[in-house]
Amino acid sequence: MTALVVRANARSLPLPNESVDLICTSPPYFGLRDYRDDGASLKGQIGAEPTPAEYVASLLECTREWMRVLKPEGS
């Protein structure tokens, strides 16, 4: 068994359709966190949207992508 850790945009994963056995995620709360890299805020981070509606839209966009890569028997 091989484990693969992918660091990528959750909205556009570099993986084939139905290729993942397990997706485990913990998205940040709306407006609560500011993830940084070398002192600068990460551009496009989930939770930093201007409105709660845009935050929910981002979560749905990610979920659609996760469902695309998840195997039918996956979790």
N, C-alpha and C positions, 0 to 999 in steps of 0.2 A: 504494500500500500504506500502511495506517495502523497504527501501533503503539499499543497501549494498555497503560499500566501501571496495575495495580489494586492498591491497598493495602486489604486486607480480611482477614477471618478466613479462613484456609486451609480451615477446616471448612465454610464456608458462603459460597461465592463469589457475588457479585451478577451472574452471567452466565447466559445461556441454555444449555440442553443442547447439546452437540456444537457449540460455537461457537469453540473455541480450537484454533489450529494447533500450538502448541508450549508445553510446560510445562517450565520449568527451575527446579529447586529444590535447596536445600542445607539440609536440616533440621539443627538443632543436635544435638549429642550429648546423651545423657542426663546430666543433672546437671552439665554442664560450663560452660554459659553462663547469664548473667542479663541479658537485654535490658531496657534501662531507657529511660524517657521522663521528662524533667525530674527525674531522680534517683530515680524510683520504679520498681520492677519492673513489667513489663507483665503484667497479669493473664491467666492462661490460656495462657501461652507454652509451646510445645512444648519438652520437655526438662526442665521443672521439675516433672513429675509425681512423686508420692511413691514409686512403684515402677517398676522396669523394665517390668513387664507393662502398667502403665497408660501408659507411654511408647509402647510398641509399639501399644497400642490407639489412641492419639492419631494415630500415624502412619498406621494403617490407615484411620481415619476421614477423614483428609485425603486419602489416596490415592483413596478411594471418590469424594470430591467432585471431585478432579482428573479422574478417569476420566469422571465425568458431563459435565464441560464440554469434554473433549477430543474433537475430531472423529475419526471412525473412521480417517481417513487421517493423523491427527496424530501427533506425536512427543512 
